[in-house]
């Protein structure tokens, strides 16, 4: 190191003295240090010495220059815009033949070990053209293959041309928008934070082009549009990587964290970008310099290094499902581009260690349930874990591929036997996010006993296509709804009781606030429960399911609601007594700390969009549910009859609501993202002081196509009011006596 600095100093001093226009200082230097006869010779050869020193100095500086971000002049068009103007359709077609033959040769499969050997003998430096060429050769030694971390929107494939420079339409996160160059990366036309994140992820800008080139390698012009987007983003933001935003507290403005508020460096966007840039560099190397020059490759590779450094850093890592995506992306970069950074080959171990620890936190290995409160994310995690299994990341952990089997079995329990639509809208779930999830086999009977400790209770009867799914779980605020003790119900292959779904990740939107609230779920609210953000819920309680068992052909679930006890000082225990295809009895025991205060308790059942509710003409304590073409269609078919079996039934006010906007949203579900669909909800409101037991019975009607008695409804009633008491050690238990189809049943339930 000292010799290097000395050499650098000597060269600089020599250049300084030789460069002076006035040679007097040089002559004095020569007079002082050189024997007199040689002075005239040295003066005559001063210019020769200067030229030699200049050449040596430049060579030295070129060989020792530290790598950095290539300068970008934002006052002129970047190479992304220049590419649009220079690659017109005629230019594209002129380069097809040469690039095609190159792609065919490069796509010959090569073993991963050989490719890795080629890639580990150098480190990429933007200032060194030889490392750029080596990186290109490394990619050309690998077969053409797209790795999809996230699904892309369907796109009309657009070739780069003069037309695209003037703007064109494309799908971005399920919205059709007009795009022009330079791209306005700060646009937010839908006031949707998820949309902004996916904009910066580049998945719908680069992904379709990579897919098109993978399917048609004879036409590398598909890559030009993807390259234009990547060059535009990298030229503006590639050098702005924050280093500690995950650990910085508010205020955000003025800190390194502020960039994430724009979702420029949001972790999921970075994971997506890293995989897409890797694919673009890979395919660009195959397509040749006519499609991606060495200079463009170096710029994008430098941008890619910033993405990888973000993913590798501990202070920008989140221990949620986002971290699993980050580890997968980092593993891919480390495996395919170990030359991107001196630590590039070590990132494989970094990703594997974090991934194993994070999976252990997020997924219950006994049941295979992903603990982020949503059916959609159970499916998404199955897809991600399956991808890591294919890539070899899962094999580097102690988890093993058995976890995939258990996760798929858990999803099989969660899905309903509804032939038309098997996805229950539990938690942050929407149909679009489930399109790319392979449907597992349905399970029959009571779900394994590993489910209640996670916060789920599920039973299925495939002979009648019946399904009951109850939740009471809280592990974090990730995709958490206030759905304690809520349930969904499917009978004879048709969803009857449903949860609301996701709407969108726009927490300030009234629809999102409603979807998260207890009023949107099938539980009990006390008084006028205001919307409460999850961060105010308190400490996560894990599971509140206390019982899941069978007795005399009935399935019995029980649990409590810790949030109600914490925030409103009311202890709530719910018991479901269920005979598939015949009867569901919902027992709610509410016991306030203050026995003198009058409270108002509201039970809600939310119905599928094709179900209509009609009050019973003979009594105000019951109503009928009908299946119709659109909920209110002609020739309705009886689905169920709901009765109030409570002692306080006469004091209960029954309301049937649909598509209400004011004073508060009610009677809406969100099966698709950002799409509000009207659906009926029943509200049974009962005022009471002190302890109260509310009993709601749903008699399930048999469909018209099945053999049945003249009355499609079963005969059912309570023989005695439901009572409760405590045993010697203070544990409560409930006495339930009912009659179904003339047969009495007696149960003592201890949650």
C-alpha positions in Angstrom: 0.0 0.0 0.0 2.9 2.4 0.9 4.6 1.6 -2.4 1.5 2.3 -4.3 1.0 5.7 -2.6 4.7 6.6 -3.2 4.4 5.7 -6.9 1.3 7.8 -7.2 3.0 10.8 -5.4 6.1 10.5 -7.6 4.1 10.5 -10.8 2.0 13.5 -9.7 5.1 15.6 -8.8 6.8 14.7 -12.0 3.8 15.7 -14.1 3.5 18.9 -12.1 7.0 20.1 -12.8 7.0 19.0 -16.4 3.7 20.6 -17.2 4.6 24.2 -16.3 4.6 26.5 -19.3 7.6 28.4 -17.8 10.6 26.0 -17.5 12.6 28.0 -15.0 11.4 25.9 -12.0 12.3 22.8 -13.9 15.7 24.1 -14.8 16.4 25.0 -11.1 15.4 21.5 -10.1 17.8 20.0 -12.7 20.6 22.4 -11.6 20.2 21.2 -8.0 20.0 17.5 -8.5 21.9 16.7 -11.7 25.6 16.9 -12.7 26.3 20.0 -14.9 27.2 18.2 -18.2 23.8 16.6 -18.4 21.8 19.8 -18.0 21.5 20.7 -21.6 20.6 17.1 -22.5 17.8 17.1 -20.0 16.5 20.4 -21.1 16.3 19.2 -24.7 14.5 16.0 -23.7 12.1 17.6 -21.3 9.1 17.2 -23.6 10.0 13.5 -24.2 10.2 12.9 -20.5 6.8 14.7 -20.0 5.1 12.6 -22.7 6.4 9.4 -21.3 5.4 10.3 -17.7 1.9 11.4 -18.9 1.4 8.0 -20.6 2.6 6.1 -17.6 0.5 8.2 -15.3 -2.7 7.6 -17.3 -2.0 3.9 -17.5 -1.5 3.8 -13.7 -4.7 5.8 -13.0 -6.7 3.6 -15.3 -5.5 0.4 -13.6 -6.0 1.6 -10.1 -9.2 3.7 -10.4 -11.8 2.6 -7.9 -15.1 1.7 -9.4 -18.1 3.9 -8.9 -21.5 4.9 -10.3 -21.2 6.2 -14.0 -22.0 9.8 -14.2 -25.4 10.7 -15.6 -26.1 14.0 -17.1 -29.8 14.7 -16.4 -29.7 17.9 -18.6 -29.7 15.8 -21.8 -31.4 12.7 -23.0 -30.1 9.6 -21.3 -29.3 6.5 -23.3 -32.8 5.2 -22.6 -34.3 8.0 -24.6 -31.6 7.9 -27.2 -32.4 4.2 -27.7 -36.0 5.1 -28.4 -35.0 7.5 -31.2 -32.3 5.3 -32.7 -34.0 1.9 -32.6 -36.9 2.5 -35.0 -38.6 -0.5 -36.5 -36.4 -0.5 -39.6 -33.2 -0.6 -37.4 -34.7 -3.4 -35.3 -35.3 -5.6 -38.3 -31.8 -5.0 -39.7 -30.3 -6.5 -36.5 -32.5 -9.5 -36.1 -30.4 -12.0 -38.2 -27.1 -11.4 -36.4 -28.6 -11.4 -33.0 -30.7 -14.5 -33.7 -27.8 -16.7 -34.6 -26.0 -15.4 -31.5 -29.0 -16.3 -29.3 -29.3 -19.8 -30.7 -25.6 -20.5 -30.0 -25.7 -19.0 -26.5 -28.9 -20.9 -25.4 -27.2 -24.3 -25.5 -27.7 -25.7 -21.9 -24.6 -25.6 -19.7 -24.1 -27.0 -16.3 -24.5 -24.6 -13.3 -21.1 -25.7 -11.9 -19.3 -24.8 -15.2 -21.1 -21.5 -15.4 -20.2 -20.7 -11.8 -16.6 -21.5 -12.4 -16.5 -18.9 -15.2 -18.2 -16.3 -13.0 -16.0 -16.5 -9.9 -12.6 -15.5 -11.1 -13.2 -11.8 -11.4 -15.1 -8.9 -9.8 -17.1 -6.5 -12.0 -15.8 -2.9 -12.2 -17.6 -0.4 -14.4 -14.3 1.3 -15.2 -12.7 -1.9 -16.4 -14.1 -3.1 -19.8 -12.5 -6.5 -19.4 -14.7 -7.2 -16.4 -17.8 -6.2 -18.4 -16.8 -8.6 -21.2 -16.2 -11.3 -18.7 -19.7 -10.8 -17.2 -21.3 -10.9 -20.6 -19.4 -14.2 -21.3 -20.6 -15.5 -18.0 -24.2 -14.8 -18.9 -23.9 -16.2 -22.4 -22.7 -19.5 -20.9 -26.1 -19.9 -19.2 -29.3 -21.0 -21.0 -32.1 -18.5 -21.6 -34.6 -18.9 -18.7 -36.9 -16.4 -17.0 -37.2 -16.7 -13.2 -40.5 -15.2 -12.1 -40.6 -13.8 -8.5 -43.9 -12.0 -9.1 -46.7 -12.6 -11.7 -47.0 -9.8 -14.2 -50.2 -8.3 -15.7 -51.3 -9.5 -19.1 -49.7 -7.1 -21.7 -50.0 -6.4 -25.3 -46.3 -6.8 -26.4 -45.0 -3.5 -27.5 -41.9 -3.1 -29.7 -39.7 -0.1 -29.2 -40.2 2.4 -32.0 -40.8 6.1 -32.7 -44.4 5.5 -31.6 -43.5 4.5 -28.1 -41.4 7.6 -27.7 -44.7 9.6 -28.0 -46.5 7.5 -25.4 -48.4 4.2 -25.3 -50.8 2.3 -23.0 -49.9 -0.6 -20.8 -51.2 -2.4 -17.7 -49.6 -1.5 -14.4 -50.8 -3.4 -11.4 -54.3 -4.0 -13.0 -54.7 -0.5 -14.2 -54.5 0.8 -17.8 -52.3 3.9 -18.0 -50.5 5.9 -20.6 -46.7 5.8 -20.4 -44.3 8.3 -22.0 -40.5 8.8 -21.9 -39.0 10.1 -19.7 -41.2 8.2 -17.2 -42.8 10.1 -14.4 -41.7 7.8 -11.6 -43.5 9.9 -9.0 -47.0 9.6 -10.5 -49.7 8.3 -8.3 -52.9 8.5 -10.3 -54.9 6.1 -8.1 -53.7 7.3 -4.7 -52.7 3.7 -4.0 -49.4 2.9 -2.2 -49.4 -0.7 -3.6 -49.7 0.6 -7.1 -46.7 2.9 -6.5 -44.7 0.1 -5.2 -45.4 -2.1 -8.2 -44.6 0.8 -10.5 -41.0 0.9 -9.0 -40.8 -2.9 -9.0 -40.7 -2.7 -12.9 -42.5 -6.1 -13.0 -45.0 -5.0 -15.6 -42.5 -3.0 -17.5 -39.7 -5.5 -17.9 -41.3 -8.8 -17.1 -43.5 -9.1 -20.2 -40.5 -8.3 -22.5 -38.4 -11.0 -20.9 -41.2 -13.5 -21.3 -41.7 -12.5 -24.9 -37.9 -13.0 -25.7 -37.8 -16.3 -23.8 -40.6 -17.5 -26.1 -39.2 -15.9 -29.2 -35.4 -15.7 -28.9 -35.3 -15.1 -32.7 -36.7 -11.6 -32.0 -34.4 -9.8 -29.5 -36.1 -6.5 -30.3 -38.5 -7.4 -27.5 -35.8 -6.4 -25.1 -35.5 -2.8 -26.2 -38.5 -1.5 -24.4 -37.5 -3.3 -21.2 -34.0 -1.8 -21.5 -35.4 1.6 -22.0 -37.4 1.4 -18.8 -34.5 0.0 -16.8 -32.0 2.6 -18.1 -34.5 5.4 -17.3 -35.1 4.1 -13.7 -31.4 3.4 -13.0 -30.3 6.7 -14.5 -32.5 8.6 -12.0 -32.5 6.4 -8.9 -29.8 3.8 -9.2 -27.3 5.8 -7.1 -29.8 6.8 -4.3 -29.9 3.6 -2.3 -30.6 4.2 1.5 -28.6 2.2 4.0 -30.5 2.3 7.3 -34.1 3.2 6.6 -35.6 0.1 8.3 -34.1 1.2 11.7 -34.9 5.0 11.4 -37.8 6.5 13.4 -40.0 9.2 12.0 -40.0 12.0 10.9 -39.1 10.5 7.5 -38.6 13.7 5.5 -35.0 14.8 5.4 -33.7 11.3 6.3 -32.4 8.4 4.2 -35.8 6.8 4.8 -37.6 9.4 2.8 -37.0 7.6 -0.5 -39.0 4.7 0.8 -42.0 6.9 1.2 -42.0 7.2 -2.5 -41.7 3.4 -2.7 -38.5 3.9 -4.8 -36.5 1.7 -2.4 -39.4 -0.3 -0.9 -38.0 -3.8 -0.1 -40.5 -5.7 -2.3 -39.9 -3.4 -5.2 -36.1 -3.9 -4.8 -36.6 -7.7 -4.7 -38.6 -7.6 -7.9 -36.2 -5.1 -9.6 -33.1 -7.2 -8.8 -34.5 -10.4 -10.4 -35.8 -8.5 -13.4 -32.5 -6.6 -14.0 -30.7 -9.9 -13.7 -32.9 -11.4 -16.4 -32.5 -8.3 -18.6 -28.7 -8.4 -18.3 -28.7 -12.1 -19.0 -30.9 -11.8 -22.1 -29.1 -8.7 -23.2 -25.8 -10.6 -23.2 -27.4 -13.3 -25.3 -29.0 -10.8 -27.7 -25.7 -9.0 -28.4 -24.3 -5.5 -28.7 -26.9 -4.5 -31.3 -29.5 -4.8 -28.5 -27.4 -4.0 -25.5 -24.0 -2.4 -25.8 -21.2 -3.1 -23.4 -21.6 0.4 -22.0 -25.3 -0.1 -21.4 -24.6 -3.5 -19.8 -22.1 -1.8 -17.4 -24.6 0.8 -16.4 -27.3 -1.7 -15.7 -24.9 -4.0 -13.9 -23.8 -1.1 -11.6 -27.5 -0.4 -10.9 -28.0 -4.1 -10.2 -25.1 -4.0 -7.6 -27.0 -1.3 -5.7 -30.1 -3.5 -5.6 -28.1 -6.4 -4.3 -26.4 -4.4 -1.6 -29.8 -3.2 -0.4 -31.0 -6.8 -0.2 -27.9 -8.0 1.6 -27.9 -5.3 4.3 -29.4 -6.2 7.7 -30.8 -2.7 8.3 -33.0 -2.8 5.2 -34.3 -6.3 5.9 -37.8 -7.0 7.3 -38.7 -10.2 9.2 -42.0 -10.6 7.3 -42.9 -12.3 4.0 -41.0 -9.4 2.4 -37.8 -10.7 3.9 -38.4 -14.1 2.2 -38.7 -12.4 -1.2 -35.6 -10.4 -0.5 -33.6 -13.6 0.4 -34.8 -15.4 -2.7 -33.8 -12.4 -4.9 -30.4 -12.2 -3.2 -29.8 -15.9 -3.6 -30.6 -15.7 -7.3 -28.2 -12.7 -7.7 -25.5 -14.5 -5.8 -25.9 -17.6 -7.8 -26.1 -16.0 -11.2 -23.9 -12.9 -10.6 -21.3 -13.7 -8.0 -19.0 -11.3 -9.8 -21.2 -8.3 -9.1 -19.5 -7.5 -5.8 -16.5 -8.8 -3.8 -18.9 -10.3 -1.4 -21.2 -11.6 -4.1 -20.5 -15.3 -3.7 -21.0 -15.0 0.1 -24.5 -13.7 -0.3 -25.7 -17.2 -0.9 -25.1 -18.1 2.8 -26.5 -14.7 4.0 -29.7 -15.5 2.1 -29.9 -19.1 3.3 -29.4 -18.3 7.0 -31.9 -15.4 7.1 -34.4 -17.4 5.0 -34.4 -20.4 7.4 -34.9 -18.2 10.4 -37.6 -16.1 8.8 -39.6 -19.1 7.6 -39.4 -20.6 11.1 -40.9 -17.4 12.5 -43.6 -17.0 9.8 -44.8 -20.5 9.1 -45.9 -23.0 11.7 -43.9 -26.0 10.7 -46.3 -28.5 12.5 -49.4 -27.4 10.6 -47.9 -25.7 7.6 -50.0 -22.5 8.2 -48.5 -19.2 7.2 -49.0 -16.9 10.2 -49.9 -13.7 8.3 -53.7 -14.0 8.7 -54.7 -14.5 5.0 -55.6 -17.3 2.7 -54.1 -15.4 -0.3 -50.7 -15.2 1.4 -50.8 -18.9 2.3 -51.0 -19.5 -1.5 -48.3 -16.9 -2.2 -45.9 -18.4 0.3 -46.5 -21.9 -1.2 -45.5 -20.5 -4.6 -42.4 -18.8 -3.1 -41.2 -21.8 -1.1 -41.8 -24.0 -4.2 -39.6 -21.6 -6.2 -36.8 -21.7 -3.5 -37.0 -25.5 -3.6 -36.4 -25.5 -7.4 -33.6 -23.0 -7.1 -31.8 -24.9 -4.3 -32.3 -22.3 -1.6 -34.6 -24.5 0.5 -32.1 -27.4 0.4 -29.5 -25.1 2.1 -31.8 -25.0 5.2 -32.9 -27.6 7.7 -36.5 -27.1 6.7 -36.6 -29.7 4.0 -39.2 -30.0 1.2 -41.7 -31.6 3.7 -42.8 -28.1 4.7 -44.2 -27.6 1.2 -46.3 -30.7 1.6 -47.7 -29.5 4.9 -48.4 -26.0 3.5 -50.3 -27.4 0.6 -52.3 -29.6 2.9 -53.1 -26.5 5.1 -54.3 -24.6 2.0 -56.4 -27.6 1.1 -58.2 -27.3 4.4 -58.7 -23.5 4.0 -60.2 -23.7 0.5 -64.0 -24.2 0.3 -65.6 -26.9 -1.7 -67.5 -24.2 -3.7 -67.3 -25.4 -7.3 -67.5 -21.9 -8.8 -65.1 -20.1 -6.4 -63.2 -22.0 -3.8 -61.3 -19.1 -2.2 -62.6 -17.8 1.2 -62.0 -14.1 1.6 -60.2 -14.5 5.0 -57.8 -11.6 5.8 -56.1 -9.8 2.9 -57.4 -12.1 0.2 -58.6 -11.3 -3.3 -59.3 -13.5 -6.3 -56.6 -11.9 -8.6 -53.9 -12.8 -6.2 -55.0 -16.4 -6.2 -55.0 -17.0 -9.9 -51.5 -18.4 -10.0 -51.8 -20.7 -7.1 -52.2 -24.4 -7.8 -55.3 -25.8 -6.2 -54.5 -28.6 -3.8 -56.7 -31.6 -3.0 -59.6 -31.0 -0.5 -59.3 -32.7 2.9 -62.3 -34.4 4.7 -63.3 -34.3 8.3 -61.8 -32.2 11.2 -58.6 -30.4 10.5 -55.6 -31.7 12.4 -55.1 -30.7 16.1 -52.1 -28.6 15.0 -54.4 -26.0 13.6 -56.1 -24.6 16.8 -52.7 -23.6 18.4 -52.1 -21.5 15.3 -55.6 -19.8 15.5 -57.7 -21.8 13.0 -60.5 -24.3 13.4 -61.7 -26.0 10.2 -64.0 -28.9 9.3 -65.1 -30.3 6.0 -67.7 -32.8 4.9 -67.0 -33.5 1.2 -70.1 -35.7 0.8 -72.3 -32.6 1.1 -69.6 -30.1 0.1 -69.8 -28.4 3.6 -67.1 -26.3 5.1 -66.8 -24.3 8.3 -63.7 -22.1 8.9 -63.2 -20.1 12.1 -60.3 -17.7 13.0 -58.9 -16.1 16.1 -55.2 -15.3 15.5 -52.8 -12.4 15.9 -49.1 -12.6 15.3 -48.3 -9.2 13.9 -50.0 -6.4 12.0 -49.1 -7.9 8.7 -52.4 -8.3 6.8 -54.2 -8.5 10.1 -58.0 -7.8 10.2 -60.2 -7.4 13.4 -61.7 -10.8 12.6 -61.6 -12.4 16.0 -64.0 -15.4 16.2 -65.3 -14.7 12.7 -66.1 -17.6 10.4 -67.0 -18.5 6.9 -69.5 -21.2 5.8 -70.1 -23.2 2.6 -73.0 -25.6 2.2 -73.7 -27.9 -0.8 -70.8 -26.4 -2.7 -72.0 -22.7 -2.4 -70.5 -20.1 -0.1 -73.1 -18.8 2.3 -71.4 -16.8 5.0 -68.3 -14.8 3.8 -65.6 -12.4 5.0 -65.1 -9.1 3.2 -61.7 -9.6 1.5 -58.9 -7.1 1.0 -60.1 -4.1 -1.1 -56.5 -2.6 -1.4 -53.6 -1.5 0.7 -54.9 2.1 0.9 -55.3 2.4 4.7 -56.8 5.9 4.5 -59.6 4.8 2.1 -63.0 4.2 3.8 -63.4 0.9 2.0 -60.1 -0.4 3.4 -60.9 0.9 6.9 -64.2 -0.9 6.7 -62.7 -4.2 5.4 -60.3 -4.2 8.4 -62.9 -3.4 11.0 -64.9 -5.8 13.2 -68.1 -4.5 11.6 -67.1 -6.2 8.3 -66.7 -9.6 9.8 -68.9 -12.3 11.3 -68.4 -11.5 15.0 -69.8 -9.4 17.8 -69.2 -5.7 18.4 -69.9 -3.8 21.6 -71.5 -0.4 21.5 -70.3 1.8 18.7 -66.9 0.3 18.3 -64.8 2.8 16.3 -62.2 1.7 13.7 -59.0 0.9 15.4 -55.7 0.5 13.5 -53.8 -2.7 14.2 -50.9 -0.9 15.8 -53.3 -0.1 18.7 -54.4 -3.7 19.2 -51.7 -4.3 21.7 -49.4 -7.2 22.1 -50.1 -10.1 19.7 -51.8 -13.0 21.5 -51.1 -15.8 19.0 -54.1 -18.1 19.0 -57.4 -17.7 20.8 -59.0 -20.9 19.6 -59.6 -23.0 22.7 -61.4 -26.1 21.4 -61.9 -28.0 18.1 -63.5 -31.4 18.5 -66.4 -33.6 17.5 -69.3 -35.1 19.6 -72.2 -37.2 18.5 -71.8 -36.2 14.9 -71.5 -32.5 15.8 -68.4 -30.4 15.4 -67.7 -28.0 18.2 -65.4 -25.0 18.0 -64.7 -22.5 20.9 -62.5 -19.5 21.4 -62.4 -16.1 22.9 -61.7 -12.5 21.9 -58.7 -11.0 23.6 -59.0 -7.6 21.8 -62.5 -7.1 23.1 -61.3 -7.9 26.7 -58.4 -5.5 26.3 -60.0 -2.5 24.7 -63.7 -2.6 25.9 -63.4 -4.7 29.1 -65.9 -7.3 27.9 -64.9 -10.9 27.9 -66.3 -12.7 24.9 -66.5 -16.5 24.4 -67.9 -18.0 21.3 -69.0 -21.6 20.7 -70.0 -23.0 17.3 -72.0 -26.2 17.4 -72.2 -27.5 13.8 -73.9 -30.4 12.0 -72.7 -30.1 8.4 -75.5 -29.5 5.8 -78.1 -29.3 8.6 -77.5 -26.9 11.5 -75.1 -24.2 12.8 -75.7 -22.9 16.4 -73.6 -19.8 17.3 -73.4 -19.2 21.1 -71.9 -15.9 22.3 -71.2 -15.3 26.0 -70.4 -11.7 26.8 -69.4 -10.7 30.3 -68.4 -7.1 31.0 -66.2 -6.0 33.9 -68.8 -3.3 34.7 -72.0 -5.2 35.4 -74.1 -2.0 35.9 -73.4 -0.3 32.6 -75.9 -0.9 29.7 -74.1 -2.2 26.6 -75.3 -2.8 23.1 -74.2 -6.0 21.5 -74.4 -6.5 17.7 -74.1 -9.9 16.0 -73.4 -9.8 12.3 -73.5 -12.4 9.5 -72.2 -11.3 6.1 -73.6 -13.2 3.1 -72.2 -14.0 -0.4 -73.2 -11.6 -3.1 -75.7 -14.0 -4.7 -77.7 -14.4 -1.4 -80.8 -12.4 -0.6 -82.2 -11.9 2.9 -85.9 -11.6 3.7 -87.4 -11.1 7.1 -89.8 -13.8 8.2 -93.4 -12.7 7.8 -94.5 -14.5 11.0 -91.9 -13.3 13.5 -89.4 -10.5 13.9 -86.9 -12.8 15.4 -85.9 -14.7 12.2 -85.2 -14.2 8.5 -84.6 -16.4 5.4 -81.6 -16.5 3.1 -82.2 -17.3 -0.6 -79.9 -18.1 -3.4 -80.7 -16.1 -6.5 -78.9 -15.2 -9.8 -77.7 -11.9 -8.4 -78.9 -12.1 -4.8 -82.3 -10.5 -5.7 -83.0 -12.6 -8.8 -86.2 -14.4 -9.8 -87.1 -17.9 -8.6 -85.0 -17.7 -5.4 -84.0 -20.9 -3.8 -84.1 -21.2 0.0 -80.6 -21.5 1.5 -81.1 -21.2 5.2 -83.4 -20.0 7.9 -81.8 -18.0 10.8 -83.5 -17.8 14.2 -82.7 -16.1 17.5 -82.8 -18.7 20.3 -81.6 -16.2 23.0 -83.7 -15.6 26.1 -83.5 -11.9 25.1 -84.8 -12.5 21.6 -87.8 -10.2 22.2 -85.4 -7.3 23.0 -83.3 -7.8 19.9 -83.6 -5.5 16.9 -83.0 -7.2 13.5 -81.8 -5.2 10.5 -81.0 -6.5 7.1 -78.5 -4.2 5.3 -77.1 -4.1 1.8 -74.9 -1.5 0.1 -75.2 1.2 2.8 -72.9 4.2 2.5 -74.0 6.5 5.3 -73.6 7.0 8.2 -71.0 4.2 7.8 -70.2 1.6 5.2 -72.1 -1.6 5.6 -73.2 -4.5 3.4 -70.1 -4.6 1.0 -67.6 -7.3 0.1 -64.4 -7.0 -2.0 -63.8 -10.2 -4.0 -61.6 -8.3 -6.4 -59.0 -5.6 -5.8 -60.5 -2.1 -5.5 -63.9 -3.5 -6.5 -66.8 -3.0 -4.1 -69.7 -5.4 -4.4 -73.0 -5.1 -2.5 -73.9 -8.0 -0.3 -76.4 -8.6 2.5 -75.5 -8.5 6.1 -77.8 -9.3 9.1 -77.4 -7.2 12.2 -79.0 -8.4 15.5 -78.6 -5.7 18.2 -79.3 -6.5 21.9 -79.1 -4.1 24.8 -78.1 -5.7 28.1 -76.5 -5.2 31.5 -74.1 -7.7 33.0 -73.5 -11.2 31.7 -75.5 -12.3 28.6 -75.6 -15.4 26.4 -76.8 -14.8 22.8 -77.8 -17.8 20.7 -78.2 -17.7 16.9 -79.3 -20.8 15.0 -79.0 -21.3 11.2 -81.1 -24.1 9.8 -79.6 -25.1 6.5 -81.9 -26.0 3.6 -81.2 -28.8 1.2 -81.0 -27.8 -2.5 -84.0 -28.6 -4.8 -82.0 -31.2 -6.8 -81.5 -33.5 -3.8 -84.0 -36.0 -2.4 -85.7 -34.4 0.6 -88.9 -34.2 2.6 -91.5 -31.6 1.7 -89.8 -29.3 4.2 -86.3 -28.5 3.0 -85.3 -27.3 6.5 -84.3 -29.6 9.3 -86.4 -29.6 12.5 -84.3 -28.1 15.3 -84.8 -26.3 18.6 -83.3 -25.7 22.0 -84.6 -28.0 24.7 -83.3 -25.7 27.5 -81.6 -22.3 27.5 -77.9 -22.4 27.3 -76.3 -22.0 30.7 -72.8 -21.7 32.0 -71.0 -22.3 35.3 -67.5 -22.7 36.7 -66.1 -25.9 38.1 -64.1 -26.2 41.3 -60.9 -24.8 39.8 -62.8 -21.9 38.2 -62.9 -23.1 34.6 -66.2 -22.2 32.9 -68.2 -24.8 31.0 -71.5 -24.6 29.1 -74.6 -26.8 29.1 -76.2 -27.2 25.7 -79.3 -29.3 25.1 -80.9 -29.2 21.7 -83.0 -31.4 19.4 -82.3 -32.0 15.8 -84.8 -34.0 13.6 -86.5 -35.3 16.7 -83.2 -36.6 18.3 -82.1 -34.9 21.6 -78.4 -34.0 22.1 -76.8 -33.0 25.4 -73.4 -31.4 25.5 -71.1 -30.0 28.2 -68.6 -27.8 26.5 -65.4 -26.6 28.3 -63.5 -24.1 26.0 
